[in-house]
Amino acid sequence: MKICQPQTKENYLTFSRKEIMTFAHSIKNEIMTTSYSKTQLDSLLNGFIISNGILQDKNIILKFNNSDIRKFILKIFSDRNIDFAKVANTKSIIINTKNYDFSINYEDNSQFFAGIFLSSGSVNKLETSAYHLQIGAREEKFIDIIQKTLNSYENFKFKFIKQKDWYIIYIKKIESICDFLRAIQAINSYLLLENVRINRDYNNNLNRLGNFDVTNLNKTIKAFEDFKNMFLLVKEKKQLKQFSQSQRVYFKERMKHPEYSLSELSILLLEKGIDITKGGINHWNKKLKTVFEQLSTNQK
C-alpha cells in the first residue's frame, strides 16, 4: 500500500496553541494535511461518516466539535457535490440518505480507519506512562464490524466499551498504538511515538539496573497505606452504603492494585464501564477521608 507523504497546507493549520500541544490533534492535523487520491479520500470520508453519523429517519446527522475538521469534511462534500443542510445554531449538519449511502463502503483500508480516527480518535499525551488509544462510532451496528476487521490483524486486540453516546474500542499497548498510526499512514506521528517507545524501553532497562525512583515509590506506598487504613475502618463500621456502586468498585480495585497510579486506575475503571477522570478519583478519595474522619471522631 502506497504511503502518502504529509504536505504542509495552511488551510487547516489553525488549532489553538493548547490544541497544538496535544498528540491527538497532531495526528488529526497530519491526516488533514496529507495528499490523497480520489479513492483514498472517498474511503476517508466513509470512515468519518460511519464513525460520526447518527441515523434519524432517512437523515444522517453529523456532529462537529472542531471547526477545522468541519471545514475539511465540508470541502470534501462540496468537491463531490454531496448535498447537506446545516442545523441552525449548532455545528451539526444533515445529509439525506438519498445523497449518501450510510453503509461501510471503502476501497482503501488505511484511509477508512484514518477517517474513523479523525472523527472519534483519542490518544494519551506523549509524556504519559499509561498509553491508551480509542476510536468509536455512534451507531452500534458499525462498531462490531470495525472491531472485527481491526482484530483480524495480528498486532491488534481492540477491546469494546460503551461510553455515553459512543460505542468505543481501544488498545493500551504502545506497540499496538504505533502499529495503528503506521497503518493509517500518519507517518510523522508514528515516528514520534516510536521514538518515545524506544526511550521508554531504554529508561525501563536503566530502572531494572537499579536507577529506581525511590522517592516516588515511597509516596505511592504511603498514599496506599493511608487509603487502606481509611477504607478498612469504613468497611468495619459498615458505612460503605454511603458510597455509590462505582465508588465501591474503585475501592476494591485499589485494594487489589496498590502499585497503580490514579491515571492507571482511571483506565482500569473505564474497562469496567466506569468513566471517571483522575480528578474524579481524587474527589472520591476526599469523600472517603471525610467519612473516615467522622467515624474516627465518634470513636473518641
PAKE-581331 format. One record per residue (C-alpha): residue number from 1; residue in three letters; z, y, x. Coordinates in steps of 0.5 Angstrom, whole numbers, plus 500, padded with zeros to 3 digits. Layout:
BEGIN
<resi:NUM	resn:ala	zz:Z	yy:Y	xx:X>
...
***
This chain:
BEGIN
<resi:1	resn:met	zz:500	yy:500	xx:500>
<resi:2	resn:lys	zz:498	yy:507	xx:503>
<resi:3	resn:ile	zz:504	yy:511	xx:505>
<resi:4	resn:cys	zz:502	yy:519	xx:503>
<resi:5	resn:gln	zz:505	yy:524	xx:508>
<resi:6	resn:pro	zz:509	yy:529	xx:505>
<resi:7	resn:gln	zz:506	yy:536	xx:505>
<resi:8	resn:thr	zz:509	yy:543	xx:504>
<resi:9	resn:lys	zz:508	yy:547	xx:498>
<resi:10	resn:glu	zz:511	yy:553	xx:496>
<resi:11	resn:asn	zz:510	yy:552	xx:488>
<resi:12	resn:tyr	zz:517	yy:547	xx:487>
<resi:13	resn:leu	zz:521	yy:549	xx:493>
<resi:14	resn:thr	zz:526	yy:554	xx:489>
<resi:15	resn:phe	zz:532	yy:550	xx:489>
<resi:16	resn:ser	zz:538	yy:554	xx:490>
<resi:17	resn:arg	zz:542	yy:554	xx:496>
<resi:18	resn:lys	zz:547	yy:549	xx:494>
<resi:19	resn:glu	zz:542	yy:544	xx:491>
<resi:20	resn:ile	zz:538	yy:544	xx:498>
<resi:21	resn:met	zz:545	yy:541	xx:501>
<resi:22	resn:thr	zz:544	yy:535	xx:496>
<resi:23	resn:phe	zz:541	yy:529	xx:498>
<resi:24	resn:ala	zz:538	yy:527	xx:491>
<resi:25	resn:his	zz:535	yy:534	xx:491>
<resi:26	resn:ser	zz:532	yy:533	xx:497>
<resi:27	resn:ile	zz:529	yy:526	xx:495>
<resi:28	resn:lys	zz:526	yy:529	xx:489>
<resi:29	resn:asn	zz:523	yy:535	xx:492>
<resi:30	resn:glu	zz:520	yy:530	xx:497>
<resi:31	resn:ile	zz:517	yy:527	xx:491>
<resi:32	resn:met	zz:514	yy:533	xx:488>
<resi:33	resn:thr	zz:511	yy:536	xx:495>
<resi:34	resn:thr	zz:507	yy:529	xx:496>
<resi:35	resn:ser	zz:500	yy:529	xx:495>
<resi:36	resn:tyr	zz:497	yy:523	xx:490>
<resi:37	resn:ser	zz:491	yy:520	xx:488>
<resi:38	resn:lys	zz:490	yy:521	xx:480>
<resi:39	resn:thr	zz:492	yy:513	xx:479>
<resi:40	resn:gln	zz:498	yy:515	xx:483>
<resi:41	resn:leu	zz:500	yy:521	xx:479>
<resi:42	resn:asp	zz:499	yy:517	xx:473>
<resi:43	resn:ser	zz:504	yy:512	xx:475>
<resi:44	resn:leu	zz:509	yy:517	xx:477>
<resi:45	resn:leu	zz:508	yy:520	xx:470>
<resi:46	resn:asn	zz:509	yy:514	xx:467>
<resi:47	resn:gly	zz:515	yy:512	xx:470>
<resi:48	resn:phe	zz:518	yy:519	xx:469>
<resi:49	resn:ile	zz:517	yy:519	xx:461>
<resi:50	resn:ile	zz:519	yy:511	xx:461>
<resi:51	resn:ser	zz:526	yy:514	xx:464>
<resi:52	resn:asn	zz:527	yy:520	xx:461>
<resi:53	resn:gly	zz:524	yy:519	xx:454>
<resi:54	resn:ile	zz:527	yy:518	xx:447>
<resi:55	resn:leu	zz:523	yy:516	xx:441>
<resi:56	resn:gln	zz:524	yy:519	xx:435>
<resi:57	resn:asp	zz:520	yy:517	xx:429>
<resi:58	resn:lys	zz:513	yy:518	xx:432>
<resi:59	resn:asn	zz:515	yy:523	xx:438>
<resi:60	resn:ile	zz:517	yy:522	xx:445>
<resi:61	resn:ile	zz:523	yy:527	xx:447>
<resi:62	resn:leu	zz:523	yy:529	xx:454>
<resi:63	resn:lys	zz:530	yy:533	xx:456>
<resi:64	resn:phe	zz:530	yy:537	xx:463>
<resi:65	resn:asn	zz:536	yy:539	xx:467>
<resi:66	resn:asn	zz:532	yy:542	xx:473>
<resi:67	resn:ser	zz:527	yy:548	xx:472>
<resi:68	resn:asp	zz:523	yy:546	xx:478>
<resi:69	resn:ile	zz:522	yy:538	xx:475>
<resi:70	resn:arg	zz:520	yy:541	xx:469>
<resi:71	resn:lys	zz:514	yy:545	xx:472>
<resi:72	resn:phe	zz:512	yy:540	xx:476>
<resi:73	resn:ile	zz:511	yy:535	xx:470>
<resi:74	resn:leu	zz:508	yy:540	xx:465>
<resi:75	resn:lys	zz:503	yy:542	xx:470>
<resi:76	resn:ile	zz:501	yy:534	xx:470>
<resi:77	resn:phe	zz:501	yy:535	xx:462>
<resi:78	resn:ser	zz:496	yy:541	xx:463>
<resi:79	resn:asp	zz:492	yy:538	xx:468>
<resi:80	resn:arg	zz:491	yy:531	xx:464>
<resi:81	resn:asn	zz:490	yy:535	xx:457>
<resi:82	resn:ile	zz:496	yy:532	xx:454>
<resi:83	resn:asp	zz:499	yy:536	xx:448>
<resi:84	resn:phe	zz:506	yy:537	xx:447>
<resi:85	resn:ala	zz:511	yy:542	xx:444>
<resi:86	resn:lys	zz:517	yy:546	xx:447>
<resi:87	resn:val	zz:523	yy:545	xx:443>
<resi:88	resn:ala	zz:526	yy:552	xx:441>
<resi:89	resn:asn	zz:532	yy:555	xx:445>
<resi:90	resn:thr	zz:532	yy:548	xx:449>
<resi:91	resn:lys	zz:529	yy:546	xx:456>
<resi:92	resn:ser	zz:526	yy:540	xx:452>
<resi:93	resn:ile	zz:519	yy:538	xx:450>
<resi:94	resn:ile	zz:516	yy:533	xx:444>
<resi:95	resn:ile	zz:510	yy:529	xx:445>
<resi:96	resn:asn	zz:507	yy:525	xx:439>
<resi:97	resn:thr	zz:505	yy:518	xx:441>
<resi:98	resn:lys	zz:498	yy:519	xx:439>
<resi:99	resn:asn	zz:498	yy:523	xx:445>
<resi:100	resn:tyr	zz:501	yy:519	xx:450>
<resi:101	resn:asp	zz:503	yy:511	xx:449>
<resi:102	resn:phe	zz:510	yy:510	xx:450>
<resi:103	resn:ser	zz:510	yy:504	xx:454>
<resi:104	resn:ile	zz:510	yy:501	xx:461>
<resi:105	resn:asn	zz:503	yy:502	xx:464>
<resi:106	resn:tyr	zz:502	yy:503	xx:471>
<resi:107	resn:glu	zz:498	yy:501	xx:477>
<resi:108	resn:asp	zz:502	yy:504	xx:483>
<resi:109	resn:asn	zz:509	yy:501	xx:484>
<resi:110	resn:ser	zz:511	yy:506	xx:489>
<resi:111	resn:gln	zz:510	yy:512	xx:484>
<resi:112	resn:phe	zz:512	yy:509	xx:478>
<resi:113	resn:phe	zz:519	yy:508	xx:481>
<resi:114	resn:ala	zz:519	yy:515	xx:484>
<resi:115	resn:gly	zz:517	yy:518	xx:477>
<resi:116	resn:ile	zz:524	yy:514	xx:475>
<resi:117	resn:phe	zz:528	yy:517	xx:480>
<resi:118	resn:leu	zz:525	yy:524	xx:479>
<resi:119	resn:ser	zz:527	yy:523	xx:472>
<resi:120	resn:ser	zz:534	yy:520	xx:473>
<resi:121	resn:gly	zz:536	yy:518	xx:480>
<resi:122	resn:ser	zz:542	yy:520	xx:483>
<resi:123	resn:val	zz:545	yy:518	xx:490>
<resi:124	resn:asn	zz:551	yy:520	xx:494>
<resi:125	resn:lys	zz:551	yy:525	xx:499>
<resi:126	resn:leu	zz:550	yy:523	xx:506>
<resi:127	resn:glu	zz:557	yy:524	xx:509>
<resi:128	resn:thr	zz:560	yy:519	xx:504>
<resi:129	resn:ser	zz:563	yy:512	xx:506>
<resi:130	resn:ala	zz:561	yy:509	xx:500>
<resi:131	resn:tyr	zz:554	yy:509	xx:498>
<resi:132	resn:his	zz:551	yy:509	xx:491>
<resi:133	resn:leu	zz:544	yy:510	xx:488>
<resi:134	resn:gln	zz:542	yy:509	xx:481>
<resi:135	resn:ile	zz:537	yy:510	xx:476>
<resi:136	resn:gly	zz:536	yy:509	xx:469>
<resi:137	resn:ala	zz:533	yy:510	xx:462>
<resi:138	resn:arg	zz:535	yy:513	xx:455>
<resi:139	resn:glu	zz:531	yy:507	xx:452>
<resi:140	resn:glu	zz:535	yy:500	xx:453>
<resi:141	resn:lys	zz:529	yy:496	xx:452>
<resi:142	resn:phe	zz:526	yy:499	xx:458>
<resi:143	resn:ile	zz:532	yy:498	xx:463>
<resi:144	resn:asp	zz:532	yy:491	xx:463>
<resi:145	resn:ile	zz:524	yy:491	xx:465>
<resi:146	resn:ile	zz:526	yy:496	xx:470>
<resi:147	resn:gln	zz:532	yy:492	xx:473>
<resi:148	resn:lys	zz:528	yy:485	xx:473>
<resi:149	resn:thr	zz:522	yy:488	xx:476>
<resi:150	resn:leu	zz:526	yy:491	xx:482>
<resi:151	resn:asn	zz:531	yy:485	xx:483>
<resi:152	resn:ser	zz:524	yy:481	xx:484>
<resi:153	resn:tyr	zz:524	yy:484	xx:491>
<resi:154	resn:glu	zz:529	yy:480	xx:496>
<resi:155	resn:asn	zz:532	yy:486	xx:498>
<resi:156	resn:phe	zz:535	yy:489	xx:491>
<resi:157	resn:lys	zz:540	yy:487	xx:487>
<resi:158	resn:phe	zz:541	yy:492	xx:482>
<resi:159	resn:lys	zz:547	yy:492	xx:477>
<resi:160	resn:phe	zz:547	yy:495	xx:470>
<resi:161	resn:ile	zz:552	yy:499	xx:467>
<resi:162	resn:lys	zz:552	yy:503	xx:460>
<resi:163	resn:gln	zz:554	yy:511	xx:462>
<resi:164	resn:lys	zz:554	yy:516	xx:456>
<resi:165	resn:asp	zz:547	yy:516	xx:453>
<resi:166	resn:trp	zz:544	yy:513	xx:459>
<resi:167	resn:tyr	zz:542	yy:506	xx:461>
<resi:168	resn:ile	zz:544	yy:505	xx:468>
<resi:169	resn:ile	zz:542	yy:500	xx:474>
<resi:170	resn:tyr	zz:545	yy:502	xx:481>
<resi:171	resn:ile	zz:546	yy:499	xx:488>
<resi:172	resn:lys	zz:551	yy:500	xx:493>
<resi:173	resn:lys	zz:549	yy:498	xx:500>
<resi:174	resn:ile	zz:546	yy:503	xx:505>
<resi:175	resn:glu	zz:541	yy:498	xx:507>
<resi:176	resn:ser	zz:538	yy:497	xx:500>
<resi:177	resn:ile	zz:538	yy:504	xx:499>
<resi:178	resn:cys	zz:534	yy:505	xx:505>
<resi:179	resn:asp	zz:529	yy:500	xx:502>
<resi:180	resn:phe	zz:529	yy:503	xx:496>
<resi:181	resn:leu	zz:527	yy:510	xx:499>
<resi:182	resn:arg	zz:522	yy:507	xx:503>
<resi:183	resn:ala	zz:519	yy:503	xx:497>
<resi:184	resn:ile	zz:518	yy:510	xx:493>
<resi:185	resn:gln	zz:515	yy:513	xx:499>
<resi:186	resn:ala	zz:520	yy:518	xx:500>
<resi:187	resn:ile	zz:519	yy:517	xx:508>
<resi:188	resn:asn	zz:523	yy:523	xx:510>
<resi:189	resn:ser	zz:529	yy:522	xx:506>
<resi:190	resn:tyr	zz:528	yy:514	xx:508>
<resi:191	resn:leu	zz:528	yy:516	xx:516>
<resi:192	resn:leu	zz:534	yy:521	xx:515>
<resi:193	resn:leu	zz:538	yy:516	xx:511>
<resi:194	resn:glu	zz:536	yy:510	xx:516>
<resi:195	resn:asn	zz:539	yy:515	xx:522>
<resi:196	resn:val	zz:545	yy:516	xx:518>
<resi:197	resn:arg	zz:546	yy:508	xx:517>
<resi:198	resn:ile	zz:545	yy:507	xx:525>
<resi:199	resn:asn	zz:550	yy:512	xx:527>
<resi:200	resn:arg	zz:555	yy:509	xx:522>
<resi:201	resn:asp	zz:554	yy:502	xx:525>
<resi:202	resn:tyr	zz:555	yy:505	xx:532>
<resi:203	resn:asn	zz:561	yy:508	xx:530>
<resi:204	resn:asn	zz:564	yy:502	xx:526>
<resi:205	resn:asn	zz:563	yy:498	xx:532>
<resi:206	resn:leu	zz:567	yy:503	xx:536>
<resi:207	resn:asn	zz:572	yy:502	xx:531>
<resi:208	resn:arg	zz:572	yy:495	xx:532>
<resi:209	resn:leu	zz:573	yy:496	xx:539>
<resi:210	resn:gly	zz:580	yy:500	xx:538>
<resi:211	resn:asn	zz:578	yy:507	xx:536>
<resi:212	resn:phe	zz:581	yy:507	xx:529>
<resi:213	resn:asp	zz:584	yy:513	xx:526>
<resi:214	resn:val	zz:591	yy:511	xx:525>
<resi:215	resn:thr	zz:593	yy:518	xx:522>
<resi:216	resn:asn	zz:588	yy:516	xx:516>
<resi:217	resn:leu	zz:591	yy:509	xx:516>
<resi:218	resn:asn	zz:598	yy:512	xx:515>
<resi:219	resn:lys	zz:596	yy:517	xx:510>
<resi:220	resn:thr	zz:593	yy:511	xx:506>
<resi:221	resn:ile	zz:599	yy:507	xx:507>
<resi:222	resn:lys	zz:604	yy:512	xx:505>
<resi:223	resn:ala	zz:599	yy:514	xx:499>
<resi:224	resn:phe	zz:599	yy:507	xx:496>
<resi:225	resn:glu	zz:607	yy:506	xx:497>
<resi:226	resn:asp	zz:608	yy:512	xx:493>
<resi:227	resn:phe	zz:603	yy:510	xx:488>
<resi:228	resn:lys	zz:606	yy:503	xx:488>
<resi:229	resn:asn	zz:613	yy:505	xx:487>
<resi:230	resn:met	zz:612	yy:509	xx:481>
<resi:231	resn:phe	zz:607	yy:504	xx:478>
<resi:232	resn:leu	zz:613	yy:499	xx:478>
<resi:233	resn:leu	zz:618	yy:503	xx:475>
<resi:234	resn:val	zz:614	yy:505	xx:470>
<resi:235	resn:lys	zz:612	yy:498	xx:468>
<resi:236	resn:glu	zz:619	yy:495	xx:469>
<resi:237	resn:lys	zz:621	yy:500	xx:464>
<resi:238	resn:lys	zz:615	yy:498	xx:459>
<resi:239	resn:gln	zz:612	yy:505	xx:459>
<resi:240	resn:leu	zz:605	yy:503	xx:460>
<resi:241	resn:lys	zz:604	yy:504	xx:453>
<resi:242	resn:gln	zz:604	yy:512	xx:455>
<resi:243	resn:phe	zz:597	yy:511	xx:458>
<resi:244	resn:ser	zz:590	yy:509	xx:456>
<resi:245	resn:gln	zz:587	yy:503	xx:457>
<resi:246	resn:ser	zz:582	yy:506	xx:462>
<resi:247	resn:gln	zz:588	yy:508	xx:466>
<resi:248	resn:arg	zz:592	yy:502	xx:466>
<resi:249	resn:val	zz:585	yy:498	xx:469>
<resi:250	resn:tyr	zz:586	yy:503	xx:474>
<resi:251	resn:phe	zz:593	yy:502	xx:476>
<resi:252	resn:lys	zz:591	yy:494	xx:476>
<resi:253	resn:glu	zz:585	yy:495	xx:481>
<resi:254	resn:arg	zz:589	yy:500	xx:485>
<resi:255	resn:met	zz:594	yy:495	xx:486>
<resi:256	resn:lys	zz:589	yy:490	xx:488>
<resi:257	resn:his	zz:586	yy:494	xx:493>
<resi:258	resn:pro	zz:591	yy:498	xx:497>
<resi:259	resn:glu	zz:586	yy:500	xx:502>
<resi:260	resn:tyr	zz:581	yy:503	xx:497>
<resi:261	resn:ser	zz:580	yy:511	xx:497>
<resi:262	resn:leu	zz:579	yy:515	xx:491>
<resi:263	resn:ser	zz:572	yy:515	xx:491>
<resi:264	resn:glu	zz:571	yy:508	xx:492>
<resi:265	resn:leu	zz:576	yy:507	xx:486>
<resi:266	resn:ser	zz:572	yy:511	xx:482>
<resi:267	resn:ile	zz:565	yy:507	xx:484>
<resi:268	resn:leu	zz:569	yy:500	xx:482>
<resi:269	resn:leu	zz:572	yy:503	xx:476>
<resi:270	resn:leu	zz:564	yy:505	xx:474>
<resi:271	resn:glu	zz:562	yy:498	xx:475>
<resi:272	resn:lys	zz:568	yy:496	xx:469>
<resi:273	resn:gly	zz:565	yy:501	xx:465>
<resi:274	resn:ile	zz:570	yy:507	xx:466>
<resi:275	resn:asp	zz:566	yy:513	xx:468>
<resi:276	resn:ile	zz:572	yy:517	xx:472>
<resi:277	resn:thr	zz:571	yy:522	xx:478>
<resi:278	resn:lys	zz:576	yy:523	xx:484>
<resi:279	resn:gly	zz:579	yy:529	xx:481>
<resi:280	resn:gly	zz:580	yy:525	xx:474>
<resi:281	resn:ile	zz:583	yy:519	xx:478>
<resi:282	resn:asn	zz:588	yy:525	xx:481>
<resi:283	resn:his	zz:589	yy:527	xx:474>
<resi:284	resn:trp	zz:592	yy:520	xx:472>
<resi:285	resn:asn	zz:596	yy:520	xx:479>
<resi:286	resn:lys	zz:599	yy:526	xx:477>
<resi:287	resn:lys	zz:601	yy:523	xx:470>
<resi:288	resn:leu	zz:604	yy:517	xx:473>
<resi:289	resn:lys	zz:608	yy:521	xx:477>
<resi:290	resn:thr	zz:610	yy:526	xx:471>
<resi:291	resn:val	zz:612	yy:519	xx:467>
<resi:292	resn:phe	zz:616	yy:516	xx:474>
<resi:293	resn:glu	zz:620	yy:523	xx:475>
<resi:294	resn:gln	zz:622	yy:523	xx:467>
<resi:295	resn:leu	zz:624	yy:516	xx:468>
<resi:296	resn:ser	zz:628	yy:517	xx:475>
<resi:297	resn:thr	zz:632	yy:523	xx:472>
<resi:298	resn:asn	zz:634	yy:519	xx:466>
<resi:299	resn:gln	zz:637	yy:513	xx:470>
<resi:300	resn:lys	zz:641	yy:518	xx:474>
***
